[in-house]
Amino acid sequence: MASLLSVSLTSASPSPSASLSTQESHKGKLKLRNSGLSFTNEKINPFANEKSSGRISMVAAVNASRFDGIAMAPPDPILGVSEAFKADTSELKLNLGVGAYRTEELQPYVLNVVKKVENLMLERGENKEYLPIEGLAAFNKVTAELLFGADNPVIKEQKVATVQGLSGTGSLRLAAALIERYFPEAKVLISSPTWGNHKNIFNDARVPWSEYRYYDPKTVGLDFEGMIADIKAAPEGSFVLLHGCAHNPTGIDPIPEQWEKIADLIQEKNHIPFFDVAYQGFASGSLDADAASVRLFAARGMELFVAQSYSKNLGLYSERIGAMNVVCTSAGAAARVKSQLKRIARPMYSNPPIHGARIVANVVGDPALFNEWKAEMEMMAGRIKNVRQKLYDSLCAKDKSGKDWSFILEQIGMFSFTGLNQTQSENMTNKWHVYMTKDGRISLAGLSLAKCEYLADAIIDSFHNVS
Ligand code: KET
């Protein structure tokens, strides 16, 4: 191999296909070879805005990397916050970034019912054979029943295609791939704002999306008129992504009458509702109440997508357990959809992990354990409600400006959308060591009663003293 090569590479485009080239000595001549990365559609190329060096002029030594043209990716807006939190040595630090439940002592929590089931599983000495592509049959059965209700006609008539997924994210990603493959003309409508990863998921699946109005900063509530107008204006047959309950990041859900109107419009426009259910049971403490939106749509005989996650409600974050459900108008369509979801999963990850699936199947499938789970979920949801109340009380007691903080009590679920802007959110972190996302969201699941007053001080300072 030549020890030193002098090469000058020129690239005007930031796209990886044009900017990355490698060189090699081939029969005494230099041959430039494309990196193999290529994107044909600049508009949906998620990396198109990441500038690598436009003009590369270098003396390539033997140890020059072929990956020198790859720019450093920015930290993830949510999971990156945990990394920054870990690096902070202050005693005051508080991680309100990622939506993960903590105890009053701010420690991660493994549910007792999960520990119990894991012991049972260990005693049984279960094997580690591959699961089928669609996942554990017992899990798929209980997860659909939990979502729709076991007596729901869509279940009885086998109209639901259920496939175990890699938690909520992986299930959404499977569905996005299905949309890309079978509805190439369709776009997905997502709420503004929404969970930060939704856009990444559809970008990577090459599915076009646009936003519908959702949050109204003036009322700190739902912009229902705007939402309806935007869903109405979208091309017929669009997918409408809806948060089943506890909208992330705003914590603002439509009321039942509004859900009815949303369903009317979606039916009228021939759109396909696509629910992301990441917080069933965690918003209100009731699994049934939190599934009401999905069940309302299913009861109308509508076809719909539902992605489910057990990260929060069973605390199985790192087990990556969830499911993708497609409700169809016939059992035949459901069987065909399921076969295609499997076809998409096989080359992506082959088959899903078994551990979390067994936990869910055992907990939900056993009446005593199921009741224990419900009690623990109520406890978790209750602790979050308590810190929400205490934070509100602390803000009211300490803030002398007359600002109305009652919006905090109206929001539900794990989060509070504080209304702090990016600079104010940065002040929370830089001055007060309160780690949170830059959109002003705080995870109340990471807050203790003992820290509410400190947090109120930080919010009041950031609100009034930072513009
Ligand atoms: N949907 C929503 C609305 C959601 O908030 C999350 C996670 C997910 C899906 C996916 O979770 P999974 O663990 O893949 O089942 N949200 C928290 C964690 C994250 O960003 O990954 C969060 O917003 O902090």
Boltz pocket constraint, residues with backbone or C-beta under 6 A from the ligand:
constraints:
  - pocket:
      binder: B
      contacts: [[A, 78], [A, 79], [A, 97], [A, 98], [A, 99], [A, 100], [A, 166], [A, 167], [A, 168], [A, 169], [A, 170], [A, 195], [A, 197], [A, 243], [A, 248], [A, 276], [A, 277], [A, 278], [A, 308], [A, 309], [A, 310], [A, 311], [A, 317], [A, 321], [A, 322]]
      max_distance: 6.0
